[in-house]
Amino acid sequence: MAQKKWFNLQTEQVETELKTDINHGLTSEQVEQRKQKYGKNELPEPDKDPKWLKFLRQFNDTLIYVLLAAAVLTVILGHYADTIVILMVILINAVIGYFQENKAEKALEGIKKMLSLESTVIRDGKHTEVASSELVPGDIVLLSPGDKIPADLRLTAASRLTIEESPLTGESTSVEKNTETLPEDTVLGDRLNMAFSGTAVVSGSAQGIVAATGANTEIGKINQSIAEVEELKTPLLKQTAHFGKMISISIVSIAALLFVFAAYFYNYPIGELLLYVISLIVAAIPEGLPAILSIILSLGMQIMARNNAIMRNLPSVETLGAVTVICSDKTGTLTKNEMTVQSIELSDRHLDVTGTGYAPEGNILENNQEVNIAENQELHMFLSNVLTVNDAYLRKEDEEWTISGEPTEGCLVTLAEKANQEIDRLPILSKIPFDSSYKYMAGLVEKDGEKIIYVKGAPDRLFDMAGLTEGSEERRLWEDKMLARSSNGERIIGAAYKYIEADKTQIDHEDICEGLNIIGLAGILDPPREEAIEAVKVCKRAGIQVKMITGDHKATALAIAKQMGITEQDNVLEGRDLDQLSEEEIQNAVQHVDVFARTSPENKLQLVTAMQENGEITAMTGDGVNDAPALKRADIGVSMGIKGTEVAKEASEMVLVDDNFNTIVNAVKEGRRVYDNLKKTILFILPTNGAEAFLIVSALIVGMNMPLSPIQVLYVNMVTAVTVSFALAFEKLEPGAMERPPRPANAKLLSPYYMFRIILVSLLVGGAIMTMNVTLLGDPEHYSPEQVTTITLHSIVIAQLFHVFNVRNERHFAFNKDFFSNKIAFMLAGVLIVLQFMVTYIPFLRNVFDLYPIEAKYWIYPFVIGIMTFIIIEIEKYITRKITAARAFNKENGKE
């Protein structure tokens, strides 16, 4: 049934095919049979993984596999305390990951409410209200103004019916519907005898036969195409997955080589040697990293939520910081989706209209001066005309101005309200309603004792009725005014009048087919959001391209794009142009074209895919069902929370609660801050692992006893991760972060400089502690092995405590104006020191970690190593800054 082209069939044929009766509807028996066959009129819910599977997925990580292998070895060796601690660390990581994932999902639970709640139908010959989910093919549905259409309907009767279809087609203006049979090749946006699920009735009334429900509707088909779109891994997930594999391979390989080396040269007992290897594996693996990354991303998610951007999964928080292209829908995203009169053209003057949207706030200006309506009879008549011959009304609800009626008519009501004196809506004595076949509407009114016919409609139609012949001077005058407005992307509505005999009480088309007098033209535009214009500027400064991908007309799209600063060129590609291009040609086109008009859902998906093939990291914004496939394909799909359809929200990674394009910019800032802090965290954590691994490898090579046991190594890794490294999550956005271009899509998590810093700190801390160990162990009269082990553990922890202040500012001096800005860093530093004292001097904890209650004088060693590390790294940062500045200077002056 979904394959039938109902728009191509006569009403009687549809009635026959669906075995229904347009006057009596289906019988109760038929409804029950069809419910069994077609199911509920609902969009299918996506399959959700069970909770147990979500939890188990947290263990699907190469580093976790290596740790689990180490836990198995400790069981074999009988070191059950080590086993328990290793498994606890793995479990804690899994619980944190699971908790954060569920928290993200709950942010948008229950958002699929695309279908209206109730519908008026004819069943068993009676009008009745039923739940929209209970509709079946063949049901006869009645439509009234304001109704959300519950299923795809083939219209059988329509009276001045206009429908808002922007959620489906992207068109900002409502569509007038009829019941005429259409050709077989009619495209979706031109199927005027169909009413589609999820769209809304603006004005008029209608009756239709349900032709498709649920997944078989046009919305359902798009929903299905969303499910088939391949989801891409975020850059962070790709990088951490690769990083985990590489470090796991390296650790296992080094551990195996050392095992063979030590067994051959030192003849260690196998059990002791395996314990060494386990210590090395545990030391080298950054166990706390997955947990701390999840926490940092979660904090970023919470900050974004407070700023009206709800993220649906954790890694997407970071991806925002890497976005290189924002592909934006126009209607309702860059624009307000509220038609606004921008200008008025009278016979001898041009007037500008300020204010946007339906709010009656603004003025009518001539040469930047407000026009006095009382002194301008022509303008007064124009405003009286467009207000009187009008079916729309303006109302204020919850501090927001809205219209009842057709958007184009609504903005003319707003225009009249902006006049500096009240414009009366005159009583209409006789009326000719608007119809697309003749493109005008007219009303007979009485003013100052005279009968006048006001006419409003398509300008070219009014010109003919006014007797303005092609090529005449007056017609050229008006057509030049039209061209000036349409080139600005404005839709033109004309107004005319005709005096008629006083005894006239009824009018018809013959009364106005000639003799009209043109009053003026109104230029109407769906205006851009003011905050979106500024957001585009910020994006461009940050090196982020903004491209408009819309279903609207070419001229309108280009005009809005130029107003917003998206493009300065006139090059626009339409959907039909894209349909003729190969994949390679589209990939080339997206590099040079900024505006794409009259695009289909397939075109939007093609464009996003082409940009990704070019190496771009894409964000796609939109609010309609037609945007959903591209939203899902994009690296970051951004849907609107207020005007956005539920299907679009489901397909996206981010929902803007306030529908404010500027919120995207704030989210990008937060994404960049999060990524910078993630890198700082890695720069901080890995030297801990490096120093521990260096210690253990060095001890194994020179034949020393193991400096730290597996349980002590795990303690060091976790205590630094959950205290001072966590402080890095609260670092502010660094100055200039939104002035630099996005990081390349193929940027590595660890840059060459990061590798250098990690190796330097690892060798510095590990080397200093190894030297201290050899020295202290060489004096057995004053230092026992237990004392040296305890000092060693504290030395690594305190060195990292000082190192976190190096890392807070990646390349600049640690002591700057923001040194005390992160109060949490100082608080957690205090917590870490307290924990170190607790594990040393509280008997229970001391016994768990096999430490010794060292005397106060021995604390000098950890603090000396920590201060030395801090000073040396600050010197290194200073030298690096000088070298980088010199290279930049030489490059700028052509010396490289």
Secondary structure, DSSP 8 states (H G I E B T S, - for coil): -TTS-GGGS-HHHHHHHTT--TTT-B-HHHHHHHHHHH--SS--------HHHHHHHTT--HHHHHHHHHHHHHHHHT-HHHHHHHHHHHHHHHHHHHHHHHHHHHTTTT----S-SEEEEEETTEEEEEEGGG--TT-EEEE-TT-B--SEEEEEEEEEEEEE-HHHH--SS-EE-------TT--GGG-TTEE-TT-EEEEEEEEEEEEE-GGGSHHHHHHHHHHHS-----HHHHHHHHHHHHHHHHHHHHHHHHHHHHHHHT---HHHHHHHHHHHHHHHS-THHHHHHHHHHHHHHHHHHHTTEEESSTHHHHHGGG--EEEE-IIIIIB-S--EEEEEEETTEEEEE---SSS----EEETTEE--GGG-HHHHHHHHHHHHS---EEEEETTEEEEES-HHHHHHHHHHHTSSS-------SEEEEEETTTTEEEEEEEETTEEEEEEEE-HHHHHHHTT--TT-HHHHHHHHHHHHHHTTT-EEEEEEEEEE-TT-----GGGTSS--EEEEEEEEE--B-HHHHHHHHHHHHTT-EEEEE-SS-HHHHHHHHHHHTS-SS--EEEHHHHHTS-HHHHHHHHHH--EEES--HHHHHHHHHHHHHTT--EEEEE-SGGGHHHHHHSSEEEEESSSS-HHHHHH-SEEETT--HHHHHHHHHHHHHHHHHHHHHHHHHHHHHHHHHHHHHHHHHHT---SS-HHHHHHHHHHHHHTHHHHGGG----TTTTTS----TT--SS-HHHHHHHHHHHHHHHHHHHHHHHHHHT-TTT--HHHHHHHHHHHHHHHHHHHHHHHTSSSS-SSSTTTTT-HHHHHHHHHHHHHHHHHHHSHHHHHHTT-----GGGGHHHHHHHHHHHHHHHHHHHHHHHHHHHHHHHHHTT--
